[in-house]
């Protein structure tokens, strides 16, 4: 019997930038990617904010650099005006919109940020569509994240 490789689709996979840029898209679904034969759609990354492009009430595009590669992230700020979100409850949309505004205020040049979100492709380049952001205050956060990524890579992703 042919066994499917384990799916990591519903897990935020902790990755370093160079690993994120080595994933390949699944041909049948642009929101699913392959990491060493395993399907993924969500990631957790950590790095220093090195650029910030803010368009009020539209989006915040920023770049994280973890020392291995730069990663583009997009945080949508148009929840209340976009038809994409029209099917959601208004109260839910307000909460999501308020959270996104708080995240946008927190993301500042030079800060260390932990970002979780969906992997997506825009004009052929990978990016992370942000679902949540934590600004790290622990000076060891980058080192611990890197060690976690190496350990998980050996045991789960590449082993």
Number of C-alpha atoms within 10 A of each C-alpha: 3 4 5 8 10 12 13 18 16 11 12 17 23 23 21 26 20 14 15 23 16 11 19 17 19 13 10 7 8 13 15 21 22 18 20 16 15 18 20 26 23 24 23 23 26 26 27 22 23 18 16 18 11 15 11 12 14 14 18 22 20 22 20 26 21 23 13 11 14 19 24 19 24 21 22 21 23 18 23 15 12 11 9 10 13 12 8 10 9 13 9 11 18 13 12 16 18 14 16 23 19 12 20 21 10 14 20 17 14 13 16 24 24 20 22 22 22 20 23 20 14 8 5 7 10 19 21 27 21 22 17 14 22 14 17 16 10 9 9 9 16 20 11 12 20 18 12 15 21 17 12 16 18 11 10 14 19 12 8
